[in-house]
Amino acid sequence: MRNPYSACLAIVFLSAVPSLLAESRTLHISRQYLNIPIGRQSEMRLFQIVVDGVQQRQFAMQLAENSIDYWIFIDVSEFKGQTITISGLSDRRSPSAGTSLNRIYQAGKIEHAASLYKERNRPQTHFTVKRGWSNDVNGPIFYQGQYHLFWQAFPFGVKWDTDFMYWGHAVSKDLIHWKELAPALMNDRLGSPWSGTSLVDHKDDGGWGKEALVLVYTAFDRISHKQVQCIAFSTDNGAHFSRYAGNPIIDSNRKVGSNDTRDPKVFWYEPTKRWVMVLFEKDGMSFYTSTDLKSWTWKSHFKGLHECPDFFELAIDGDANRKRWILHGGSSSYFIGSFDGESFTAESPELRYAEGKNLHGDDTLYAAQSFAEMRDGRRVQMAWGRVELEGMPFNQMILFPTEFKLRSTKDGLTLRATPISEIDQLREKGHSWSAQPVERVNHELRAAGTGPLDVRLQVTLRGEDTLTLRYDGVPLSTIKADDLENGSGLVELLIDNSIAEIFVNQGRRYIIKEIRTTARGRLECVVGPNTTSIDHLEICRMKSIWKP
């Protein structure tokens, strides 16, 4: 949940500031959306929606006071037939002082709906939100015949604001094509709903209904900065979520001596007939257990890793009789070990399954989570792609879904990630060439354009040669003979707007790099003097995930 780019935006809400003017507007709600103009240079300020004297929502946004840069929307369906008052502050020095709220209007569709998912810098094979900011993946799960994806969302602008995060929500039948729904969680009395997990309460241990979909999340109070653990649940297939009246279920700030207590990962552990929670606390991961999801007992602490834990068991080389547990944190760092229902014992050094930096120098992959309740036994994960989408009314993305496998290698056990098999749904009929000179390969790569593309190269590196993949002259990755099998192997490259994902030798290396939005699309490979040809090249254009 930490912001890798800048400190949280300051929110101006004191009406005593001389340059600010309080304003309000009353609206009788008859349509689904409020369309709201945003100015990138406007101050981030606090606004409220009040109905019959009771505050229903509070949020921050950069309401346009001069020129309009883009539009956001708020779904106000729940207020249909009612009169609301929206209020906030404007700049007395602005030409629109006292009237900024007048540009907000009701409609049955969002502003610029015709261009939705067709925008210039919109990724076409990676999930992005309609409007606003997205970051951590939260509690992905297969439930009632479809996949549910949740994430940290700030719907009111394209910059991070940890004080007013929501849980975004989308569903899919195939892990590829997603439909964004209304937010699953918004702010409540305990604060902003930060990252967490989801589960199915098959036996009604919590008392909210058999087969209820349960969200376990951190609530962040923007005034005290406390972080406590809470529950929400749904009994209508995830259409609506209600908060548990007994929240918070864990408040460990004082005991731990830190406000860093967040991002619960919860699952059922059959051998002990207990629910297990992995919770980031201060300097590592704490383990708690429960029988009813409400009362939790601290059991152990594993020092190491940072926030956003994921924890699961995998078969070694597909052998169901040989398994190990994987514990990883916010980045791609992980440990392999054993778990007895109360404590994790590491049996490996700290490892990494992904690499690659964004244009800010931070890990491009962050806050990955794997799907619970998968029916086919796969361990599929999705992660936040920390990528700037310049000039768009949305920002950041979710990386392409990958499948985890635990493999034996000469260096020991390693976690590998490769694109899920459903990627074939997006691959159009491609072109392939065998045993081609590097010059011909580069001619075809350059001719392929900006994408989206799925490029597969089978290569044999001779001697000490390396293979470097470049995009518009900028290196994406350099692959050595040691990264392959006896110097030979497959390199797969997914190119989309603003992002490149590279898979070397069935996930032995997984590299994620941000691409500048100004890139013209000149993909090429550079090899050493001893490697004069590429064994096989296949180039496929990719269909858009936004088309049925």
PyMOL commands that set and color helices and strands:
alter all, ss='L'
color gray80, all
select helices_A, chain A and resi 77-79+100-103+113-115+162-164+253-256+270-272+421-425+438-447+481-483
alter helices_A, ss='H'
color red, helices_A
select strands_A, chain A and resi 20-28+33-38+45-51+54-61+70-75+83-91+105-107+132-143+146-154+166-172+178-180+192-201+212-220+227-234+242-243+261-269+274-281+284-290+297-303+310-316+319-328+333-339+344-346+351-352+365-370+379-385+394-395+397-398+402-409+412-419+431-437+453-460+466-471+474-480+488-496+499-504+509-514+523-527+533-541
alter strands_A, ss='S'
color yellow, strands_A
deselect
rebuild
show_as cartoon
